[in-house]
Amino acid sequence: MSEQHIALIAGELQLASPQVEATLRLFEDGATVPFIARYRKEATGSLDETQIVAIRDRLILLEALDKRRDAIVKSLTETGNITEELKEKILGADSLAVLEDLYLPYRPKRRTRAAIAREKGLEPLAVALFEQAPELDPAMEAAAYIDPDKGLPGEEEVLAGARDIIAEWVNENAETRSMLRSLFARKGQLRAKIVAGKEAEGIQYRDYYEWEEPLLQAPSHRILAVRRGEREGFLTVHILPPEEEALAILESHCIKGDSKASQQVRLALQDGYRRLLAPSLETEMKQESKHRADEEAIAIFAENLRHLLMSAPLGSKNVMAIDPGFRTGCKVVCLDPQGKLLHHETVYPHTGDAASAKAGDRLQTLTRQFKTEAIAIGNGTAGRETEAFVRSLGLSSDIQVVMVDESGASIYSASTLAREEFPDQDVTVRGSISIGRRLMDPLAELVKLDPKSIGVGQYQHDVDQGELKKSLDDVVMSCVNAVGVEVNTASAQLLTYVSGLGPQLARNILAYRNDNGPFSTREELKKVSRLGPKAFQQAAGFLRIRDGKNLLDASAVHPESYPIVEAMARDLQCSVSDLMREESRRSRIELSRYVSETVGLPTLTDILQELGKPGRDPRQTFEPFSFAAGIEKIEDLLPGMRLPGIVTNVTAFGAFVDIGVHRDGMVHVSELSDQFVKEPGRVVRVHQQVMVTVLEVDLERKRIALSMKGRPGAQGSESGGEKSKAPAEQGRKTDKTAKKPPRKAQSGFNNPFEAALKKL
């Protein structure tokens, strides 16, 4: 960490240098993002997690640039090519592209056409031509170099060799490359074309058979779509600016007059651009545009994952969970409020009247026996049919029936983790347990899955997997620590994401808990094997011990701040319990009295808020949701129907909504609001309850186009609109004159996003 890096990061992120320096020093000391954001506000000036992550990631890039810079200087020094001027340029380079441009002329390379020409002694001729003296006659100059033994039988071969040398000079000139790189970035056109003979096989990419648009305007999903088509061998993809503009830049930089020598140089420039510069810079642009597309796709995935993980939990209740099936039956499990398996069996409500009656009787018996408070039903095959069956049983109105997104449940049920948790159960039982636990606490259950298997991403298999994992891990850690973890009931997977812990310490905590019983205080955590002072400092504030010896152990107040709370209680002549219970006492606290060199008003304000609502769950309160009755398959849909749904995925081009027909419909970005929407994520979020209108149904391709226009709150706000609990407002199937809602051409299926939709 250098002062130069601190100043650069501060300028780029519009932060004060002391904020950046303090944050980086905390990272050096082993602090995590959640810990810095929550418990070191005085040091950082109350930076939030997004800003802290940006500082961390920018330093990583700068350090990588420094590493490459040092390697280049070392290489040039060893080969004797370093000069003070070149070294100064290298030290001043602010990007990897500039660094590589400076190093390019000296980089070890394979035997090029220019190298062969030099071996034949043509470099002096190339120098003479490039000087472009008006009186120079290239043919006469070339005559002196003719030598059949060297493969130079005539003047054309000689001049071609000299032009190869000039072309390489131009290609390796840092200034030239910089100017053309700017042109590629400003005016590059993204072009895609179907590979001849692959029209039928690559039909999913038909929107890109003859595609062209400015690279600057190409959204991330289209860039990733055409790149996938190229990788799969169906498309050829190019990113090039107008050639005449590129050549004009080269000529303005290299051509002197209109002599015969200048004509030779012009030919060399054309060859150098087409053979060397254009392919090289096109590769750069492809990489740069891919990086940009990755960043956007990863950001969307991360935001979707955050909303999913922070979905409202039902809480600790007796839950019956059902993994639906037709022929194979419905796998039923009964769980206690802590998610412990109490009972499991299979019922067959969809295999005939007799079996259906028997299944109904059995489910009613189980709800009474295990005092069921909610029934979770997986939303996969037979999900809506099973929901309708359960609702027809006439169960107590106190029992909530909830459809649960089962994405990834099958992956969990077959995992090593699931086998360790339930070694005596098969995959069907494990899957049902996962469905039930997701309803009780989505966060605690979803952390057991690889986020990529949850299904809320966009082109997640096409983006940089390392960057994706880092971003998603950040999100999971952020969510886990924002909610807090009950240390006496948490799984090892949940504990793994607690600040300062990780897999080994998580396992050690479980081992201690199994050997010694529940933790009674946070201080007892220090007895866990290998959980030292640093790990305790990072983790303690995010671990909760409810019903412990110290009331503060159930809150987000960090143990290092307990003396402050005790001082507040003493000053008010009451107990800590009184202070937490009575708002009237807390209102009398003068925070300024407790400010010190290390604790300021931001932390004191957090402490006071936490005392009022100790261990408060930041997630929203659970609200029941029901799909429209009688709308269970895509064939039941008609244009004009207004239906309740749940957002399952948000992308750069719109949102996907589950309306209970086993096939998500798409709300194109143009149909999200009555006003212009640039970023769908500002209007809708994953797991949000919405009302949608059916625009179009394509039964052949099983596609559903939806609209959210005309809904209350559909004004492009960041709040995301309403949470509807209303029944479906269905279009009248018998009224053939019913007027369909107007729709733009791009909101249906004949739009440029079709290939992207198919490949999600």
PASE-607042 format. One record per residue (C-alpha): x, y, z. Coordinates in nm, 3 decimals, decimal comma. Layout:
px; py; pz
X; Y; Z
...
//
This chain:
px; py; pz
0,000; 0,000; 0,000
0,163; 0,322; -0,117
0,065; 0,686; -0,080
0,029; 0,697; -0,458
-0,224; 0,414; -0,449
-0,416; 0,577; -0,167
-0,435; 0,909; -0,351
-0,536; 0,741; -0,677
-0,812; 0,531; -0,518
-0,939; 0,830; -0,321
-0,962; 1,037; -0,639
-1,132; 0,767; -0,842
-1,390; 0,686; -0,573
-1,431; 1,049; -0,461
-1,330; 0,970; -0,105
-1,092; 1,135; 0,139
-0,743; 0,986; 0,148
-0,763; 0,918; 0,527
-1,076; 0,708; 0,467
-0,900; 0,498; 0,205
-0,583; 0,462; 0,411
-0,774; 0,357; 0,724
-0,975; 0,101; 0,528
-0,666; -0,050; 0,369
-0,488; -0,070; 0,704
-0,786; -0,254; 0,850
-0,768; -0,502; 0,562
-0,397; -0,546; 0,628
-0,485; -0,623; 0,988
-0,720; -0,903; 0,879
-1,053; -0,720; 0,911
-1,350; -0,825; 0,697
-1,585; -0,602; 0,499
-1,886; -0,649; 0,735
-1,670; -0,583; 1,043
-1,519; -0,266; 0,898
-1,859; -0,135; 0,787
-2,032; -0,211; 1,117
-1,772; -0,164; 1,389
-1,505; 0,071; 1,253
-1,712; 0,367; 1,133
-1,495; 0,619; 1,314
-1,185; 0,498; 1,132
-1,340; 0,496; 0,784
-1,573; 0,793; 0,811
-1,878; 0,561; 0,802
-1,804; 0,404; 0,463
-2,061; 0,145; 0,357
-1,989; -0,206; 0,233
-2,005; -0,108; -0,134
-1,740; 0,160; -0,089
-1,520; -0,069; 0,121
-1,536; -0,346; -0,141
-1,452; -0,093; -0,414
-1,141; 0,016; -0,223
-1,031; -0,343; -0,174
-1,086; -0,445; -0,536
-0,916; -0,136; -0,680
-0,606; -0,199; -0,470
-0,593; -0,558; -0,598
-0,590; -0,428; -0,957
-0,326; -0,166; -0,881
-0,103; -0,423; -0,713
-0,141; -0,653; -1,016
-0,039; -0,360; -1,238
0,265; -0,297; -1,017
0,363; -0,661; -1,037
0,348; -0,657; -1,416
0,537; -0,325; -1,425
0,819; -0,471; -1,216
0,837; -0,781; -1,438
0,868; -0,568; -1,752
1,139; -0,346; -1,605
1,330; -0,656; -1,496
1,302; -0,813; -1,842
1,415; -0,496; -2,019
1,706; -0,456; -1,779
1,821; -0,815; -1,834
1,811; -0,773; -2,213
1,985; -0,434; -2,203
1,690; -0,251; -2,361
1,602; -0,027; -2,067
1,658; 0,347; -2,093
1,572; 0,623; -1,850
1,310; 0,760; -2,087
1,150; 0,418; -2,135
1,162; 0,345; -1,764
0,992; 0,675; -1,689
0,713; 0,591; -1,933
0,671; 0,246; -1,782
0,653; 0,382; -1,428
0,396; 0,637; -1,540
0,173; 0,389; -1,724
-0,174; 0,387; -1,568
-0,315; 0,077; -1,736
-0,210; -0,269; -1,840
-0,277; -0,185; -2,206
-0,033; 0,109; -2,199
0,226; -0,107; -2,024
0,200; -0,379; -2,283
0,222; -0,125; -2,567
0,552; 0,004; -2,426
0,686; -0,349; -2,389
0,563; -0,478; -2,724
0,872; -0,384; -2,935
1,097; -0,570; -2,691
0,876; -0,867; -2,614
1,026; -1,203; -2,719
0,828; -1,307; -3,024
0,816; -1,578; -3,282
0,990; -1,527; -3,615
0,780; -1,267; -3,796
0,776; -1,151; -4,157
0,954; -0,835; -4,043
1,220; -1,040; -3,864
1,282; -1,242; -4,181
1,312; -0,919; -4,380
1,568; -0,786; -4,132
1,766; -1,108; -4,162
1,779; -1,042; -4,537
1,926; -0,698; -4,469
1,623; -0,488; -4,570
1,601; -0,263; -4,263
1,812; 0,020; -4,419
1,571; 0,026; -4,714
1,275; 0,037; -4,474
1,434; 0,334; -4,295
1,490; 0,514; -4,624
1,134; 0,455; -4,740
0,986; 0,566; -4,410
1,175; 0,897; -4,430
0,981; 0,958; -4,756
1,231; 1,188; -4,922
1,062; 1,337; -5,233
1,353; 1,248; -5,457
1,373; 0,884; -5,343
1,288; 0,627; -5,613
1,185; 0,304; -5,435
1,251; 0,089; -5,741
1,603; 0,215; -5,781
1,673; 0,177; -5,408
1,533; -0,175; -5,413
1,754; -0,283; -5,698
2,057; -0,284; -5,471
1,895; -0,547; -5,246
1,796; -0,799; -5,512
1,955; -1,135; -5,426
1,792; -1,459; -5,543
1,997; -1,655; -5,291
1,818; -1,465; -5,010
1,477; -1,516; -5,166
1,475; -1,167; -5,317
1,458; -1,228; -5,692
1,311; -0,887; -5,783
1,224; -0,539; -5,664
0,869; -0,631; -5,563
0,995; -0,895; -5,317
1,247; -0,645; -5,182
0,988; -0,369; -5,135
0,742; -0,614; -4,979
1,003; -0,710; -4,722
1,073; -0,344; -4,642
0,701; -0,280; -4,606
0,678; -0,572; -4,360
0,935; -0,398; -4,142
0,744; -0,066; -4,158
0,418; -0,243; -4,078
0,573; -0,391; -3,766
0,713; -0,053; -3,659
0,368; 0,100; -3,684
0,208; -0,192; -3,503
0,454; -0,165; -3,214
0,435; 0,213; -3,177
0,269; 0,296; -2,844
0,132; 0,631; -2,962
-0,021; 0,479; -3,275
-0,181; 0,198; -3,079
-0,321; 0,445; -2,826
-0,489; 0,653; -3,098
-0,639; 0,351; -3,270
-0,745; 0,198; -2,938
-0,944; 0,513; -2,875
-1,107; 0,483; -3,219
-1,196; 0,117; -3,156
-1,353; 0,212; -2,823
-1,549; 0,507; -2,966
-1,658; 0,374; -3,302
-1,614; -0,001; -3,289
-1,908; -0,190; -3,439
-2,009; -0,523; -3,289
-2,088; -0,752; -3,581
-2,215; -1,108; -3,566
-2,283; -1,343; -3,857
-2,400; -1,701; -3,878
-2,139; -1,954; -3,984
-2,228; -2,087; -4,328
-2,418; -2,413; -4,307
-2,502; -2,370; -3,936
-2,835; -2,187; -3,987
-3,054; -2,477; -3,874
-2,831; -2,606; -3,597
-2,778; -2,260; -3,451
-3,141; -2,150; -3,470
-3,129; -2,020; -3,111
-2,900; -1,746; -3,238
-3,116; -1,644; -3,534
-3,145; -1,286; -3,408
-2,769; -1,260; -3,460
-2,741; -1,414; -3,808
-2,674; -1,065; -3,945
-2,630; -0,844; -3,641
-2,455; -0,510; -3,606
-2,461; -0,233; -3,347
-2,217; 0,016; -3,193
-2,010; -0,151; -2,923
-2,071; 0,143; -2,690
-2,445; 0,078; -2,706
-2,432; -0,302; -2,683
-2,575; -0,419; -2,347
-2,402; -0,689; -2,151
-2,650; -0,965; -2,230
-2,608; -0,920; -2,606
-2,230; -0,919; -2,579
-2,240; -1,240; -2,378
-2,497; -1,394; -2,612
-2,292; -1,343; -2,930
-1,974; -1,453; -2,755
-2,147; -1,775; -2,652
-2,263; -1,824; -3,010
-1,906; -1,771; -3,128
-1,768; -2,013; -2,869
-2,020; -2,278; -2,970
-1,920; -2,243; -3,334
-2,241; -2,091; -3,471
-2,140; -1,726; -3,507
-1,842; -1,525; -3,624
-1,802; -1,208; -3,420
-1,598; -0,898; -3,499
-1,546; -0,562; -3,334
-1,405; -0,310; -3,581
-1,435; 0,064; -3,647
-1,471; 0,207; -4,000
-1,148; 0,105; -4,173
-1,116; 0,434; -4,360
-1,107; 0,625; -4,031
-0,842; 0,394; -3,888
-0,624; 0,430; -4,198
-0,675; 0,807; -4,194
-0,533; 0,820; -3,841
-0,232; 0,613; -3,944
-0,169; 0,822; -4,253
-0,197; 1,149; -4,064
0,062; 1,017; -3,821
0,301; 0,857; -4,071
0,258; 0,991; -4,427
0,467; 1,285; -4,545
0,353; 1,422; -4,878
0,269; 1,212; -5,183
0,603; 1,085; -5,306
0,667; 0,737; -5,444
0,816; 0,643; -5,108
0,501; 0,772; -4,936
0,297; 0,540; -5,155
0,506; 0,247; -5,031
0,455; 0,358; -4,672
0,081; 0,387; -4,737
0,075; 0,028; -4,862
0,268; -0,078; -4,551
0,016; 0,103; -4,327
-0,276; -0,072; -4,493
-0,108; -0,410; -4,455
0,000; -0,335; -4,098
-0,349; -0,231; -3,997
-0,529; -0,527; -4,155
-0,276; -0,794; -4,063
-0,141; -0,673; -3,727
-0,311; -0,375; -3,565
-0,677; -0,455; -3,633
-0,660; -0,818; -3,511
-0,460; -0,716; -3,203
-0,686; -0,427; -3,105
-0,996; -0,628; -3,191
-0,881; -0,894; -2,945
-0,833; -0,621; -2,683
-1,182; -0,483; -2,751
-1,333; -0,829; -2,724
-1,161; -0,880; -2,391
-1,253; -0,533; -2,268
-1,618; -0,564; -2,375
-1,631; -0,911; -2,219
-1,492; -0,768; -1,896
-1,754; -0,491; -1,901
-2,031; -0,738; -1,976
-1,906; -0,967; -1,699
-1,910; -0,683; -1,449
-2,268; -0,592; -1,533
-2,391; -0,951; -1,535
-2,214; -1,026; -1,206
-2,357; -0,711; -1,049
-2,709; -0,814; -1,153
-2,653; -1,167; -1,023
-2,519; -1,035; -0,694
-2,813; -0,800; -0,645
-3,061; -1,076; -0,726
-2,887; -1,309; -0,483
-2,895; -1,044; -0,210
-3,272; -1,000; -0,244
-3,326; -1,375; -0,249
-3,111; -1,438; 0,059
-3,283; -1,153; 0,241
-3,631; -1,288; 0,162
-3,869; -1,269; 0,454
-3,850; -1,582; 0,675
-4,161; -1,752; 0,806
-3,972; -1,811; 1,130
-3,966; -2,096; 1,379
-4,288; -2,289; 1,323
-4,402; -2,647; 1,283
-4,382; -2,698; 0,908
-4,499; -2,971; 0,675
-4,300; -2,970; 0,349
-4,409; -3,144; 0,031
-4,195; -3,220; -0,273
-4,469; -3,278; -0,535
-4,482; -3,554; -0,792
-4,744; -3,722; -1,011
-4,671; -4,090; -1,064
-4,396; -4,113; -0,801
-4,607; -3,944; -0,536
-4,554; -3,647; -0,307
-4,272; -3,672; -0,053
-4,395; -3,534; 0,277
-4,183; -3,436; 0,579
-4,281; -3,282; 0,912
-4,033; -3,049; 1,081
-4,021; -2,895; 1,425
-3,964; -2,517; 1,472
-3,586; -2,571; 1,460
-3,608; -2,757; 1,128
-3,552; -3,100; 1,283
-3,701; -3,393; 1,091
-3,984; -3,554; 1,287
-4,153; -3,770; 1,025
-4,153; -3,853; 0,653
-4,365; -4,055; 0,413
-4,500; -4,052; 0,056
-4,863; -3,989; -0,043
-5,025; -4,024; -0,386
-5,290; -3,756; -0,443
-5,262; -3,765; -0,824
-5,297; -4,137; -0,905
-5,673; -4,189; -0,886
-5,968; -4,108; -0,665
-5,902; -4,377; -0,406
-5,537; -4,280; -0,364
-5,633; -3,912; -0,355
-5,883; -3,968; -0,074
-5,631; -4,170; 0,120
-5,365; -3,901; 0,072
-5,605; -3,631; 0,192
-5,692; -3,825; 0,506
-5,325; -3,886; 0,576
-5,225; -3,520; 0,538
-5,507; -3,412; 0,770
-5,390; -3,664; 1,028
-5,030; -3,544; 1,005
-5,123; -3,178; 1,046
-5,305; -3,263; 1,369
-5,037; -3,500; 1,496
-4,749; -3,258; 1,444
-4,947; -2,938; 1,511
-4,860; -2,806; 1,165
-4,863; -2,427; 1,133
-4,757; -2,397; 0,768
-4,731; -2,620; 0,461
-4,448; -2,559; 0,213
-4,501; -2,697; -0,138
-4,223; -2,709; -0,396
-4,302; -2,520; -0,715
-4,171; -2,783; -0,957
-4,359; -3,058; -1,141
-4,709; -3,109; -0,996
-4,659; -2,813; -0,765
-4,975; -2,620; -0,854
-5,182; -2,938; -0,868
-5,058; -3,036; -0,523
-5,127; -2,688; -0,389
-5,485; -2,706; -0,521
-5,525; -3,049; -0,364
-5,400; -2,933; -0,022
-5,623; -2,625; -0,029
-5,922; -2,846; -0,109
-5,878; -3,046; 0,214
-6,050; -2,788; 0,430
-5,757; -2,750; 0,669
-5,764; -2,496; 0,948
-5,744; -2,138; 0,823
-5,455; -2,094; 1,068
-5,237; -2,319; 0,850
-5,062; -2,120; 0,580
-5,010; -2,296; 0,245
-4,708; -2,152; 0,064
-4,547; -2,233; -0,270
-4,167; -2,240; -0,229
-3,909; -2,199; -0,505
-3,725; -2,529; -0,507
-3,438; -2,423; -0,740
-3,127; -2,611; -0,635
-3,305; -2,835; -0,384
-3,220; -3,145; -0,586
-2,856; -3,036; -0,599
-2,849; -2,997; -0,222
-3,024; -3,331; -0,164
-2,750; -3,517; -0,352
-2,462; -3,323; -0,199
-2,204; -3,443; 0,050
-2,341; -3,191; 0,298
-2,693; -3,334; 0,276
-2,557; -3,687; 0,324
-2,370; -3,568; 0,633
-2,682; -3,399; 0,774
-2,917; -3,688; 0,696
-2,709; -4,004; 0,640
-3,009; -4,233; 0,689
-3,242; -4,056; 0,443
-3,262; -4,071; 0,066
-3,247; -3,775; -0,172
-3,624; -3,732; -0,188
-3,653; -3,682; 0,187
-3,356; -3,445; 0,193
-3,510; -3,240; -0,087
-3,839; -3,206; 0,100
-3,655; -3,101; 0,416
-3,473; -2,831; 0,218
-3,804; -2,699; 0,083
-3,948; -2,672; 0,434
-3,641; -2,508; 0,579
-3,633; -2,256; 0,296
-3,973; -2,136; 0,404
-3,865; -2,109; 0,767
-3,535; -1,930; 0,698
-3,428; -1,882; 0,333
-3,086; -1,748; 0,426
-2,989; -2,035; 0,655
-3,085; -2,293; 0,392
-2,963; -2,123; 0,075
-2,608; -2,076; 0,208
-2,573; -2,452; 0,171
-2,593; -2,418; -0,208
-2,352; -2,293; -0,467
-2,518; -1,958; -0,555
-2,488; -2,040; -0,926
-2,738; -2,325; -0,881
-3,007; -2,101; -0,735
-3,110; -1,966; -1,075
-3,112; -1,589; -1,028
-2,825; -1,502; -1,261
-2,781; -1,390; -1,619
-2,530; -1,583; -1,830
-2,362; -1,696; -1,509
-2,172; -1,972; -1,687
-2,025; -1,730; -1,941
-1,872; -1,473; -1,707
-1,535; -1,485; -1,532
-1,591; -1,758; -1,274
-1,331; -1,627; -1,031
-1,484; -1,278; -1,025
-1,832; -1,425; -0,999
-1,740; -1,638; -0,699
-1,570; -1,346; -0,523
-1,872; -1,121; -0,575
-2,127; -1,381; -0,468
-1,920; -1,476; -0,162
-1,918; -1,107; -0,067
-2,298; -1,098; -0,097
-2,351; -1,412; 0,110
-2,115; -1,286; 0,381
-2,285; -0,946; 0,381
-2,632; -1,099; 0,419
-2,532; -1,350; 0,687
-2,366; -1,084; 0,899
-2,644; -0,830; 0,845
-2,896; -1,077; 0,987
-2,668; -1,224; 1,255
-2,628; -1,590; 1,344
-2,763; -1,777; 1,646
-2,448; -1,963; 1,745
-2,630; -2,242; 1,931
-2,845; -2,352; 1,637
-2,652; -2,247; 1,327
-2,517; -2,500; 1,079
-2,150; -2,514; 0,990
-2,229; -2,365; 0,649
-2,398; -2,062; 0,802
-2,117; -2,011; 1,054
-1,861; -2,033; 0,773
-1,980; -1,697; 0,638
-1,961; -1,517; 0,972
-1,694; -1,247; 0,975
-1,359; -1,384; 1,087
-1,453; -1,752; 1,091
-1,442; -1,975; 0,783
-1,490; -2,351; 0,739
-1,239; -2,475; 0,998
-1,349; -2,247; 1,282
-1,713; -2,317; 1,196
-1,649; -2,690; 1,239
-1,460; -2,623; 1,562
-1,754; -2,426; 1,702
-1,990; -2,714; 1,624
-1,749; -2,962; 1,782
-1,730; -2,753; 2,100
-2,110; -2,715; 2,104
-2,158; -3,090; 2,064
-1,908; -3,168; 2,340
-2,004; -2,897; 2,591
-2,364; -2,805; 2,515
-2,496; -2,462; 2,414
-2,281; -2,152; 2,457
-2,398; -1,944; 2,751
-2,190; -1,633; 2,674
-1,993; -1,484; 2,387
-1,683; -1,501; 2,604
-1,712; -1,878; 2,599
-1,631; -1,867; 2,225
-1,269; -1,798; 2,322
-1,249; -2,158; 2,444
-1,308; -2,291; 2,092
-0,999; -2,448; 1,942
-0,799; -2,203; 1,727
-1,050; -1,921; 1,776
-0,801; -1,656; 1,884
-0,840; -1,288; 1,980
-0,843; -1,166; 1,620
-1,113; -1,410; 1,508
-1,315; -1,333; 1,823
-1,296; -0,960; 1,752
-1,414; -1,008; 1,394
-1,693; -1,257; 1,470
-1,835; -1,184; 1,813
-2,063; -0,895; 1,716
-2,235; -1,103; 1,450
-2,295; -1,410; 1,668
-2,606; -1,417; 1,885
-2,669; -1,606; 2,208
-3,033; -1,577; 2,300
-3,141; -1,662; 2,654
-2,777; -1,641; 2,763
-2,629; -1,499; 3,081
-2,567; -1,155; 2,930
-2,856; -0,982; 2,755
-2,616; -0,798; 2,526
-2,498; -1,129; 2,382
-2,829; -1,148; 2,193
-2,767; -0,810; 2,029
-2,537; -0,662; 1,766
-2,354; -0,462; 2,032
-1,991; -0,572; 2,011
-1,836; -0,709; 2,333
-1,571; -0,437; 2,311
-1,856; -0,186; 2,367
-2,016; -0,360; 2,666
-1,833; -0,126; 2,910
-1,997; 0,171; 2,737
-2,346; 0,025; 2,780
-2,270; -0,060; 3,144
-2,151; 0,297; 3,199
-2,475; 0,430; 3,049
-2,676; 0,211; 3,287
-2,470; 0,321; 3,588
-2,512; 0,687; 3,499
-2,889; 0,637; 3,485
-2,882; 0,430; 3,804
-3,047; 0,131; 3,640
-2,956; -0,211; 3,508
-2,866; -0,293; 3,149
-3,194; -0,483; 3,135
-3,386; -0,169; 3,236
-3,198; 0,030; 2,975
-3,291; -0,215; 2,701
-3,653; -0,245; 2,812
-3,744; 0,121; 2,875
-3,725; 0,374; 2,592
-3,779; 0,656; 2,840
-3,443; 0,580; 3,001
-3,261; 0,554; 2,668
-3,400; 0,891; 2,562
-3,215; 1,053; 2,854
-2,873; 0,932; 2,737
-2,636; 1,207; 2,622
-2,420; 1,026; 2,369
-2,156; 1,298; 2,364
-2,057; 1,198; 2,720
-1,929; 0,864; 2,592
-1,723; 0,983; 2,296
-1,359; 0,876; 2,318
-1,056; 0,858; 2,092
-1,175; 0,527; 1,947
-1,553; 0,552; 1,983
-1,748; 0,832; 1,821
-2,111; 0,925; 1,761
-2,166; 0,680; 1,470
-2,089; 0,378; 1,689
-2,273; 0,523; 1,988
-2,580; 0,585; 1,774
-2,569; 0,224; 1,654
-2,543; 0,103; 2,014
-2,843; 0,307; 2,123
-3,054; 0,181; 1,832
-2,953; -0,177; 1,904
-3,050; -0,147; 2,271
-3,402; -0,059; 2,158
-3,432; -0,359; 1,926
-3,166; -0,608; 2,028
-3,085; -0,862; 1,759
-3,354; -0,721; 1,528
-3,383; -0,914; 1,202
-3,344; -0,664; 0,915
-3,551; -0,881; 0,682
-3,911; -0,792; 0,606
-4,204; -0,959; 0,778
-4,329; -1,269; 0,598
-4,643; -1,213; 0,391
-4,841; -1,506; 0,247
-4,886; -1,530; -0,129
-5,119; -1,728; -0,350
-5,123; -1,780; -0,725
-5,448; -1,733; -0,914
-5,690; -2,019; -0,858
-5,760; -2,225; -1,169
-5,455; -2,097; -1,359
-5,215; -2,390; -1,333
-5,068; -2,443; -1,682
-4,970; -2,232; -1,976
-5,279; -2,344; -2,171
-5,496; -2,170; -1,910
-5,356; -1,829; -2,002
-5,523; -1,572; -2,227
-5,403; -1,225; -2,329
-5,554; -0,965; -2,101
-5,553; -1,175; -1,785
-5,425; -0,991; -1,480
-5,247; -1,227; -1,242
-5,042; -1,221; -0,922
-4,685; -1,339; -0,954
-4,344; -1,353; -0,791
-4,030; -1,215; -0,954
-3,783; -1,502; -0,997
-3,503; -1,329; -1,187
-3,404; -0,977; -1,287
-3,184; -0,924; -1,592
-3,050; -0,630; -1,789
-3,342; -0,657; -2,033
-3,632; -0,719; -1,796
-3,765; -0,953; -1,532
-3,898; -1,308; -1,518
-4,212; -1,370; -1,315
-4,359; -1,696; -1,186
-4,737; -1,686; -1,230
-4,789; -2,048; -1,129
-4,797; -2,223; -1,468
-4,459; -2,404; -1,448
-4,310; -2,155; -1,692
-4,190; -1,810; -1,598
-4,319; -1,522; -1,807
-4,100; -1,232; -1,912
-4,165; -0,865; -1,849
-3,948; -0,680; -2,100
-3,784; -0,366; -1,965
-4,019; -0,159; -2,181
-4,316; -0,315; -1,998
-4,193; -0,273; -1,642
-4,337; 0,071; -1,588
-4,545; 0,347; -1,745
-4,225; 0,552; -1,742
-3,887; 0,487; -1,902
-3,680; 0,231; -1,713
-3,307; 0,211; -1,771
-3,221; -0,044; -1,503
-3,483; -0,311; -1,425
-3,328; -0,362; -1,081
-3,451; -0,017; -0,980
-3,812; -0,118; -1,036
-3,832; -0,485; -0,939
-3,638; -0,725; -0,721
-3,615; -1,100; -0,685
-3,891; -1,254; -0,471
-4,109; -0,945; -0,500
-4,483; -1,000; -0,526
-4,630; -0,821; -0,829
-4,940; -0,803; -1,049
-4,886; -0,862; -1,421
-5,095; -0,858; -1,735
-5,060; -1,134; -1,993
-4,965; -0,980; -2,329
-4,896; -1,283; -2,542
-4,877; -1,661; -2,509
-4,669; -1,871; -2,748
-4,774; -2,231; -2,682
-4,539; -2,377; -2,940
-4,229; -2,228; -2,779
-4,387; -2,210; -2,433
-4,322; -1,839; -2,394
-4,523; -1,588; -2,199
-4,494; -1,212; -2,247
-4,613; -1,007; -1,950
-4,654; -0,641; -1,861
-4,649; -0,446; -1,536
-4,773; -0,125; -1,694
-5,070; 0,044; -1,539
-5,003; -0,103; -1,195
-5,011; 0,110; -0,879
-4,663; 0,241; -0,809
-4,530; 0,148; -1,155
-4,351; 0,476; -1,196
-3,994; 0,359; -1,225
-3,918; 0,406; -0,857
-3,655; 0,206; -0,672
-3,908; 0,077; -0,422
-4,021; -0,197; -0,656
-4,396; -0,138; -0,642
-4,675; -0,322; -0,470
-4,697; -0,655; -0,296
-5,026; -0,781; -0,423
-5,235; -1,034; -0,240
-5,533; -0,985; -0,470
-5,683; -1,273; -0,667
-5,638; -1,289; -1,043
-5,832; -1,044; -1,255
-5,888; -1,287; -1,541
-5,975; -1,202; -1,897
-6,316; -1,337; -1,994
-6,260; -1,652; -2,194
-6,608; -1,641; -2,349
-6,593; -1,281; -2,466
-6,418; -1,288; -2,801
-6,465; -0,913; -2,840
-6,274; -0,836; -2,521
-6,022; -0,567; -2,600
-5,661; -0,669; -2,561
-5,420; -0,428; -2,394
-5,199; -0,236; -2,638
-4,839; -0,348; -2,659
-4,525; -0,238; -2,834
-4,370; -0,467; -3,088
-4,059; -0,514; -2,880
-4,251; -0,638; -2,577
-4,351; -0,969; -2,736
-4,131; -1,230; -2,893
-4,014; -1,075; -3,220
-3,746; -0,866; -3,055
-3,366; -0,859; -3,048
-3,354; -1,015; -2,704
-3,500; -1,347; -2,817
-3,172; -1,535; -2,825
-3,086; -1,407; -2,479
-3,416; -1,529; -2,340
-3,369; -1,876; -2,484
-3,026; -1,918; -2,335
-3,096; -1,805; -1,980
//
